[in-house]
Amino acid sequence: MTDAAPTPSTRQPDRPAEPLNAATLPGLADRAQVPTYDRAALTPAVVHISVGGFTRAHQLVYLDELAERGCTDWGVVGVGLHSTSMRDALAPQDHLYTVVERGEDAERARVVGAMVDYVYAPDAPERVLDLLADERTRVVTMTVTGTAYRIDPHSGAFEPDDEARADLEHPQQPCSVFGYLVEALDRRRRAGLPPFTVLSCDNMQSNGTAARTAVVGFARLRDEVLARWIADEVAFPSSMVDRITPATSTDERDAIAADLGIDDNWPVITEPFSQWFVEDRFCNGRPALETVGVRFVADIGHYELMKTRLLNASHCAIGFLGQLAGWETTDQVVSDPVFHDYLDHLMLGEVIPLLPRPDGVDLTEYESALLRRFANPAIGDQLGRLSRRGSTKVPNYLLPSLCSALQEDRPHALLTLAVAGWLRYLRGTDEAGRPLDVQDQLADRLQELARSGGTDPRPLLGERSVFGDLVDDEAFVGRLEEALRQLEDDGVRATLADHLAAAGPVPAQDDEDAATEEQVPA
């Protein structure tokens, strides 16, 4: 969950902009909500690894609000592993930054002060280890992306990469996220200190389980006694995070400077909606985030399924199909009646009937809210951003619903069309022949197969690490092939319209339509 820093621009501001820092903060109170608490009183109890736009628009806003309510026990220190951009942007402004919430009709700005420091690990590895081993550090959070966990999809075990193997040879000079965590936990164990909680905020199902597997698995390759101590003493709660946060462009940075009069090196733009569900399993205390809107629950599973199979899967579907049709942003796609109805039917007719009901959440209301969020023109999330890492996203977000529908003999034509959209997108051009920028760790291999296969999906489906056993279902393969041919012959909008006509009206949803927990694979 990282962003590229906005680059300098020659745009002239409409009003003088004040640089954002601790000295100018009081004078900015008429332009944005600013911290009223004493930042010097914040205890650095949370370390966040890999600070990006999402973290700053989500987790740090909750902790900032907690401090506003008088609890200054949970200040944050950011740690970067691979880029100096965030350090260079935030250090001159005393780690303050602006969050701009943009609704359809209103905008709200807030300066967040919960981050007290930021360390770029490659320049100061011992400082990061000291920070993690400090008894004041009670929670370590992270947004390192799903691929960083190195979990083998077949065995479910941690598989070290070259960076992790180097850390195993030189454990006191780590480079990887898990090298740092395990070395710091070992130092705490030897010092007789309690461990910190490891809280993953990555957008992946069972992220707490993945974090536990990676940390314990890494430790086991180093020291079995240490691994057992971590397994017994460290908590790895799962969490579900939800807030659409596009990357900040240079033009948007300049617009904020002009409109608000705040010269922020790297502001964050996000939507008003924000949601965070966390398993209530911590080993060294936790912030009282329930007082600022976070929901602590016993089991995160149903909430994860709701988010990944509705929001994330819909992002995949419109990301690929929308770009093929020539659209660039989510609001453009949803303003097209055919795409709007496609998403509505996809979620209500094919995905929601497969989901268990999360406690306290109405899935049909959540679906309606998603359509409104996607349509927000003030956010205009880029489809190109949503389409990155398809070989990770499609198996995690789209294919589970499709496989469940196949197993239960439920409708799945619109899910099939979403997969067909990805296969067509992998050829690297839209339906008008314009180039598409396919960003994926498997791009070379998958694009070669997509181009050689054309409307035949079998070469791509043969990549079982991505598609599992779907290639063995000849009936499904035939339907997917037909969808690819129709996209090729008729174009995206006509194909969507035809599928919608065949699907008929969306069935009404009620509690009895929901799947049981056992019907939905984890």
C-alpha positions in Angstrom: 0.0 0.0 0.0 2.5 2.6 -1.1 2.2 5.6 -3.3 4.5 7.7 -5.5 5.2 11.1 -4.0 3.7 14.0 -5.9 6.3 15.7 -8.0 6.9 19.5 -8.1 4.6 21.6 -10.3 4.6 25.0 -11.8 1.0 25.8 -10.9 0.5 29.2 -9.2 -1.6 29.0 -6.1 -4.8 31.1 -5.9 -3.9 32.2 -2.3 -0.7 32.3 -0.3 -0.1 28.9 1.2 1.5 28.4 4.6 4.0 25.6 4.9 2.7 22.8 7.2 4.7 22.3 10.3 4.4 22.6 14.1 5.2 26.3 14.1 2.5 27.2 11.6 -0.1 24.8 12.9 -2.0 27.3 15.1 -2.5 29.6 12.2 -4.0 26.9 10.0 -7.0 26.3 12.4 -9.2 28.5 10.2 -8.5 26.4 7.2 -8.7 22.8 8.6 -9.3 20.9 11.8 -5.9 20.8 13.6 -4.7 18.9 16.6 -5.7 20.5 19.9 -3.8 18.0 22.1 -0.2 18.3 23.1 1.7 16.3 20.5 4.8 16.3 22.8 2.7 14.2 25.3 2.1 11.4 22.8 3.7 8.1 23.9 5.2 6.3 20.9 3.4 3.0 21.6 2.5 2.0 18.0 5.0 1.3 15.2 3.6 1.2 11.7 5.7 -0.5 9.0 5.2 0.8 5.4 3.3 4.0 5.8 1.3 4.9 2.7 -1.7 7.0 1.8 -4.2 4.4 3.1 -2.6 4.2 6.5 -2.5 8.0 6.8 -6.2 8.2 5.8 -7.4 5.4 7.9 -5.5 4.0 11.0 -3.7 7.3 11.9 -7.0 9.3 11.7 -8.6 7.0 14.3 -5.6 7.3 16.6 -5.6 11.1 16.0 -9.2 11.2 17.0 -8.4 9.1 20.1 -5.7 11.7 21.1 -8.3 14.5 20.5 -10.5 12.8 23.1 -7.7 13.0 25.7 -5.9 9.6 25.3 -2.3 10.4 24.3 -1.0 6.9 25.0 -0.9 5.7 21.4 1.4 7.9 19.3 2.8 6.3 16.1 6.3 6.0 14.7 6.4 5.1 11.0 9.0 2.8 9.5 9.9 2.6 5.8 11.6 -0.3 4.3 12.1 0.5 0.6 11.7 4.2 -0.2 12.8 7.5 1.4 9.9 9.4 -0.2 7.6 9.4 2.8 10.4 10.4 5.2 11.5 13.2 2.9 8.0 14.5 2.6 7.0 14.3 6.3 10.2 15.2 8.2 10.2 18.9 7.1 6.7 19.3 8.4 7.2 17.6 11.7 5.3 14.5 10.5 2.1 16.4 10.2 0.0 15.9 7.1 -3.4 16.8 5.7 -6.3 14.5 5.1 -9.0 15.9 2.8 -12.3 14.0 2.9 -14.2 14.6 -0.3 -17.9 13.8 -0.6 -20.1 14.5 -3.6 -21.2 18.0 -2.2 -18.7 18.9 0.5 -15.1 18.7 1.5 -13.5 18.5 4.9 -9.8 18.9 5.8 -8.0 17.7 8.8 -4.4 17.9 9.9 -3.3 14.7 11.6 -0.7 14.8 14.3 -0.7 11.2 15.6 2.6 10.4 14.0 5.5 11.5 16.1 8.5 10.2 14.1 9.5 8.3 10.9 12.5 6.1 10.4 13.9 4.8 7.1 15.1 1.4 8.1 18.0 0.8 5.6 19.7 4.0 6.9 19.1 3.2 10.6 18.4 -0.5 11.1 19.6 -0.5 14.8 17.4 2.4 15.5 14.4 0.5 14.2 15.3 -2.5 16.3 15.7 -0.4 19.4 12.3 1.1 18.6 10.6 -2.3 18.3 12.3 -3.6 21.4 11.4 -0.5 23.4 8.9 -1.5 26.2 6.8 1.5 25.2 6.0 -0.2 21.9 2.9 -2.3 22.5 1.4 -2.7 19.0 3.1 -3.1 15.6 0.9 -2.5 12.6 1.7 -3.0 9.0 0.6 -2.5 5.4 3.2 -4.4 3.4 0.9 -5.9 0.7 -0.2 -9.5 0.5 2.8 -10.7 -1.5 5.2 -9.7 1.2 4.0 -12.5 3.5 5.6 -15.2 1.4 2.9 -17.8 2.1 3.0 -20.7 -0.2 -0.6 -21.0 -1.7 -0.4 -24.8 -1.7 1.3 -25.7 1.5 0.2 -22.7 3.5 3.7 -22.4 4.9 6.1 -19.5 5.0 8.5 -19.6 2.1 11.5 -17.3 2.6 12.7 -15.2 -0.3 16.3 -14.1 -0.9 15.9 -11.1 1.5 14.5 -13.3 4.3 17.3 -15.9 3.8 19.9 -13.2 4.1 18.2 -12.1 7.4 18.4 -15.6 8.7 22.2 -15.6 8.1 22.6 -12.2 9.7 19.7 -11.9 12.1 21.0 -8.8 13.9 21.2 -6.9 10.6 17.7 -7.5 9.1 16.3 -6.1 5.9 12.9 -7.8 5.6 9.8 -6.9 7.7 9.8 -10.3 9.3 13.5 -10.2 10.0 13.0 -7.0 11.9 9.9 -8.3 13.8 11.6 -11.6 14.9 14.9 -10.0 15.9 13.0 -7.4 18.0 10.8 -10.0 19.6 13.9 -12.1 20.5 15.5 -9.0 22.1 12.3 -8.5 24.2 12.2 -12.1 25.2 15.8 -12.1 26.3 15.2 -8.8 28.2 12.1 -10.3 30.0 9.8 -7.8 28.3 6.3 -8.7 27.1 5.9 -8.9 23.3 4.1 -6.5 21.1 0.9 -7.4 19.3 1.4 -7.7 15.5 -1.7 -6.2 13.8 -1.9 -6.6 10.0 -3.9 -4.0 8.2 -3.2 -5.5 4.7 -6.1 -5.9 2.4 -6.2 -9.7 2.4 -8.4 -12.4 4.0 -7.2 -13.7 7.4 -4.4 -11.2 7.5 -3.7 -12.0 11.1 -3.3 -15.7 10.4 -0.9 -14.8 7.5 1.1 -12.6 9.8 1.3 -15.3 12.4 2.4 -17.9 9.8 5.1 -15.6 8.4 6.5 -14.5 11.7 6.4 -17.9 13.4 7.6 -19.5 10.2 10.6 -17.2 9.9 11.4 -17.6 13.6 11.3 -21.4 13.3 13.9 -21.3 10.5 16.1 -19.4 13.0 15.4 -20.8 16.5 12.7 -23.3 17.5 12.6 -22.1 21.1 12.1 -18.5 19.9 9.4 -19.7 17.5 7.5 -21.5 20.3 7.7 -18.4 22.5 6.3 -16.2 19.7 3.5 -18.7 19.0 2.6 -18.9 22.7 2.9 -15.2 23.6 2.4 -12.9 20.6 -1.1 -12.0 19.5 -1.9 -11.7 15.8 -5.4 -10.3 15.4 -7.0 -10.1 12.0 -8.5 -6.8 10.9 -10.8 -5.6 8.0 -10.0 -2.1 6.8 -12.2 -0.1 4.4 -11.7 3.4 3.0 -11.2 4.3 -0.7 -7.9 6.3 -0.9 -6.6 7.1 -4.3 -3.0 8.1 -4.9 -2.4 11.9 -4.5 -1.5 13.5 -7.8 0.6 16.6 -8.2 -2.4 18.6 -9.4 -4.4 17.6 -6.3 -1.5 18.6 -4.1 -1.4 22.0 -5.8 -5.2 22.3 -5.6 -5.1 21.8 -1.8 -2.4 24.4 -1.5 -4.4 26.8 -3.5 -7.8 26.1 -2.0 -6.9 25.6 1.6 -3.7 27.6 1.8 -1.8 24.7 3.3 1.5 23.8 1.6 1.7 20.0 2.4 4.4 18.0 0.7 2.1 14.9 0.6 -1.5 15.3 1.5 -4.0 12.5 1.4 -7.4 12.6 -0.4 -10.0 10.1 0.7 -13.8 9.5 0.9 -16.0 10.3 4.0 -16.7 6.6 4.6 -14.3 4.7 6.9 -14.7 1.3 8.5 -12.4 -0.8 10.7 -13.2 -4.2 12.2 -10.5 -5.8 14.5 -10.4 -9.1 16.3 -10.2 -8.3 20.0 -7.0 -10.3 20.7 -4.1 -8.3 22.0 -1.2 -9.4 24.2 0.1 -6.1 25.6 -2.9 -3.8 25.9 -4.7 -1.9 23.1 -6.0 1.5 22.3 -9.7 2.1 23.1 -10.5 2.6 19.5 -14.1 1.5 20.0 -14.7 5.0 21.4 -13.9 6.5 17.9 -15.8 4.1 15.7 -13.7 0.9 15.4 -15.6 -2.3 16.0 -13.8 -5.0 18.0 -15.2 -8.4 17.3 -14.5 -12.0 18.3 -14.2 -13.3 14.7 -13.4 -11.1 11.7 -14.2 -13.8 9.0 -17.7 -12.6 7.9 -16.6 -9.0 7.7 -13.6 -9.9 5.6 -15.8 -11.9 3.2 -18.2 -9.0 2.9 -15.5 -6.5 2.0 -13.3 -8.6 -0.2 -16.1 -10.3 -2.2 -18.1 -7.2 -2.7 -15.9 -4.1 -2.7 -12.6 -5.6 -3.8 -14.2 -8.0 -6.3 -16.3 -5.2 -7.8 -13.1 -3.1 -8.1 -11.6 -5.9 -10.1 -14.6 -6.3 -12.3 -14.9 -2.6 -13.2 -11.2 -2.1 -13.3 -10.7 -4.5 -16.1 -14.0 -4.2 -18.0 -14.1 -0.4 -17.5 -10.6 0.1 -19.0 -11.5 -2.2 -21.9 -14.4 0.1 -22.7 -12.2 3.2 -22.5 -13.2 4.5 -19.0 -10.5 5.8 -16.6 -12.2 6.3 -13.2 -14.8 4.6 -11.0 -17.3 7.5 -11.2 -17.2 7.4 -15.0 -17.9 3.7 -15.0 -20.8 3.9 -12.5 -22.4 6.8 -14.3 -22.8 4.5 -17.3 -26.2 2.9 -16.7 -25.1 -0.4 -18.2 -22.1 -0.7 -15.9 -24.1 0.5 -12.9 -26.7 -2.3 -13.5 -24.0 -4.8 -14.1 -22.4 -4.1 -10.7 -25.8 -4.0 -9.0 -26.7 -7.4 -10.5 -23.3 -8.9 -9.8 -23.4 -8.1 -6.1 -27.0 -8.6 -5.3 -27.7 -11.5 -7.7 -24.5 -13.5 -7.6 -22.2 -12.6 -4.7 -24.5 -11.7 -1.7 -26.5 -15.0 -1.8 -23.2 -16.8 -1.2 -22.2 -14.8 1.9 -23.0 -15.3 5.5 -24.5 -12.3 7.3 -22.0 -10.3 9.4 -23.4 -9.3 12.8 -24.7 -5.8 12.8 -24.3 -5.2 9.0 -27.1 -5.3 6.4 -25.4 -6.5 3.2 -28.0 -4.9 0.8 -27.4 -1.6 2.5 -23.6 -2.1 2.3 -24.0 -2.9 -1.5 -26.0 0.3 -2.0 -23.4 2.3 -0.2 -20.7 0.8 -2.4 -22.4 2.0 -5.5 -22.7 5.5 -4.0 -19.0 5.4 -3.0 -17.9 4.3 -6.5 -20.0 7.1 -8.0 -18.4 9.8 -5.9 -16.9 12.2 -8.6 -14.8 14.0 -5.9 -12.8 10.8 -5.5 -12.7 9.4 -9.0 -10.5 6.5 -8.2 -8.3 5.5 -11.2 -9.2 2.2 -12.8 -5.5 1.7 -13.5 -4.7 1.6 -9.8 -7.5 -0.9 -9.2 -6.2 -3.2 -11.9 -2.7 -3.6 -10.5 -1.6 -7.0 -9.3 -4.5 -8.9 -10.9 -2.8 -12.2 -10.4 -3.1 -11.6 -6.7 -6.4 -9.9 -6.6 -8.5 -12.1 -8.9 -7.7 -15.4 -7.0 -8.4 -13.7 -3.7 -11.5 -11.6 -4.5 -13.3 -12.9 -7.6 -12.5 -16.6 -7.9 -13.7 -17.6 -4.5 -17.3 -16.4 -5.3 -17.1 -18.0 -8.7 -15.9 -21.3 -7.3 -18.6 -21.3 -4.6 -21.3 -20.6 -7.2 -20.1 -23.4 -9.4 -20.1 -25.8 -6.5 -23.6 -24.8 -5.4 -25.0 -24.5 -8.9 -25.9 -20.9 -8.4 -25.9 -18.1 -11.1 -22.4 -17.0 -12.1 -22.6 -15.5 -15.6 -21.6 -12.0 -14.4 -18.7 -13.4 -12.3 -17.6 -15.3 -15.4 -17.7 -12.1 -17.4 -15.6 -10.3 -14.8 -12.9 -13.1 -15.2 -13.2 -12.8 -19.0 -12.6 -9.1 -18.7 -9.3 -9.8 -16.9 -8.2 -12.3 -19.5 -9.0 -9.8 -22.3 -7.3 -7.0 -20.4 -4.1 -9.1 -20.1 -3.6 -8.7 -23.9 -2.6 -5.1 -23.2 -5.0 -3.1 -25.3 -8.5 -1.9 -24.9 -11.3 -2.6 -27.4 -10.3 0.4 -29.5 -6.7 -0.8 -29.7 -5.2 1.7 -27.3 -2.4 0.3 -25.0 -3.1 -0.6 -21.4 -0.4 -0.5 -18.8 -0.6 -4.0 -17.2 1.2 -3.9 -13.9 1.5 -7.4 -12.4 4.3 -9.5 -11.0 3.4 -12.2 -13.5 2.7 -9.8 -16.3 5.2 -11.2 -18.8 4.0 -14.8 -18.5 0.3 -14.0 -18.3 0.4 -11.6 -21.2 2.2 -14.1 -23.4 -0.5 -16.7 -22.6 -3.4 -14.2 -23.1 -2.1 -13.1 -26.5 -1.4 -16.6 -27.7 -4.7 -17.9 -26.5 -6.9 -15.1 -27.9 -10.5 -16.1 -27.2 -9.4 -19.5 -25.9 -9.0 -19.2 -22.2 -7.3 -22.6 -21.7 -3.7 -21.5 -21.9 -4.3 -19.0 -19.1 -6.5 -21.3 -17.1 -3.6 -23.8 -17.2 -1.7 -21.5 -14.7 -3.1 -23.5 -11.7 -1.2 -21.3 -9.3 -3.6 -18.5 -10.3 -6.8 -20.4 -11.4 -6.7 -23.6 -9.4 -8.6 -26.4 -11.0 -11.0 -24.3 -13.1 -9.4 -25.5 -16.3 -10.8 -29.0 -15.5 -14.4 -27.8 -15.6 -15.1 -28.0 -19.3 -18.6 -26.6 -19.0 -17.2 -23.5 -17.3 -14.3 -23.2 -19.7 -16.8 -23.2 -22.6 -18.9 -20.4 -21.0 -15.7 -18.4 -20.3 -14.6 -18.9 -23.9 -18.0 -17.7 -25.2 -17.8 -14.6 -23.0 -14.3 -13.8 -24.4 -15.7 -14.2 -28.0 -18.6 -11.9 -27.2 -16.3 -9.3 -25.8 -14.2 -9.5 -28.9 -17.1 -9.4 -31.4 -19.6 -7.1 -29.7 -17.6 -5.0 -27.3 -17.9 -4.5 -23.5 -21.1 -2.5 -23.2 -23.1 -4.7 -25.6 -21.9 -7.8 -23.9 -22.8 -6.5 -20.5 -26.3 -5.5 -21.7 -26.8 -8.9 -23.2 -25.8 -10.7 -20.0 -28.0 -8.4 -17.9 -31.0 -9.2 -20.1 -30.4 -12.9 -19.8 -30.0 -12.6 -16.0 -33.4 -11.0 -15.5 -34.3 -8.9 -12.4 -32.3 -9.2 -9.3 -34.0 -11.4 -6.7 -35.1 -9.8 -3.5 -32.7 -10.3 -0.6 -33.8 -11.5 2.8 -32.2 -13.2 5.8 -33.1 -16.6 4.5 -31.2 -16.0 1.2 -27.9 -15.7 3.0 -25.5 -18.6 2.9 -24.4 -20.3 6.1 -20.9 -19.9 7.3 -20.2 -23.5 6.3 -21.3 -22.9 2.7 -18.6 -20.2 2.2 -15.0 -21.4 2.1 -12.6 -19.4 4.2 
